[in-house]
């Protein structure tokens, strides 16, 4: 089941169930075909982790997320092959 959460000129945010967990997607309308998934407890559980914190520690580690992105990013980009890429701003670029 697909549920529309938000629609703007730039993107749609929709929710779909995966293994009975609501997963939130952001679909960009700029012609790029970019789809992102909200990194939350449901996303972590759908990928076999207990929580976002558990996922962070068992992948690259919370310290690396903090160093690279200033924490675990809110969204992760998914490619056409189902691969994931975290998207965020390097905290060194903050003023």
C-alpha positions in Angstrom: 0.0 0.0 0.0 1.3 3.4 -1.0 0.5 6.5 1.1 1.4 10.0 0.0 2.9 12.0 2.9 3.9 15.2 1.2 4.0 16.7 -2.3 6.0 19.7 -3.3 7.2 21.2 -6.6 10.5 19.5 -6.0 9.7 16.1 -4.6 7.0 13.6 -3.4 7.3 11.9 0.0 5.5 8.5 0.0 5.3 5.7 2.4 5.1 2.0 1.5 5.1 -1.1 3.6 8.1 -3.5 3.5 7.8 -6.6 5.7 4.9 -4.8 7.5 7.2 -1.8 8.3 6.3 1.6 6.9 9.3 2.9 4.9 9.4 6.5 3.8 10.7 7.5 0.3 11.5 10.9 -1.2 11.2 10.9 -5.0 12.8 13.9 -6.7 10.9 15.5 -9.6 13.8 17.2 -11.3 14.3 14.5 -13.9 17.2 12.9 -12.2 15.3 9.9 -11.1 16.8 10.2 -7.6 15.0 8.3 -4.9 16.0 8.5 -1.2 14.8 6.5 1.8 14.4 8.1 5.3 16.9 6.6 7.7 14.8 5.7 10.7 14.1 2.7 13.0 11.9 1.1 10.3 14.6 1.3 7.7 17.2 -0.1 10.1 14.8 -3.0 11.1 14.0 -3.7 7.4 17.7 -4.2 6.9 18.2 -6.6 9.8 19.3 -4.1 12.5 17.7 -3.4 15.9 17.9 0.4 15.5 19.6 3.2 13.6 22.4 3.2 16.2 22.9 -0.5 15.8 23.0 -0.1 12.0 25.6 2.7 12.3 27.8 0.7 14.7 27.6 -2.5 12.6 28.4 -0.7 9.3 31.0 2.1 9.3 30.6 3.0 13.0 29.0 6.0 14.7 32.3 7.8 14.9 32.8 7.6 11.1 29.3 8.9 10.5 30.0 11.8 13.0 33.2 12.6 11.3 31.9 12.4 7.7 28.3 13.7 8.1 28.0 15.1 11.6 25.9 12.1 12.5 23.8 9.5 10.6 22.1 11.4 7.7 18.3 11.6 7.6 18.2 10.2 4.1 20.0 7.5 2.1 20.0 7.5 -1.7 19.1 4.2 -3.5 20.3 3.4 -7.0 18.6 1.4 -9.7 20.4 -1.8 -8.5 19.2 -1.4 -4.9 22.6 -0.1 -3.7 22.7 2.6 -0.9 24.7 5.8 -0.7 24.5 8.0 2.4 24.1 11.7 1.5 25.1 14.5 3.8 27.2 17.5 4.3 30.7 17.2 5.7 30.7 18.9 9.1 34.0 20.6 8.3 32.1 22.8 5.8 29.9 24.2 8.5 30.7 27.7 9.8 
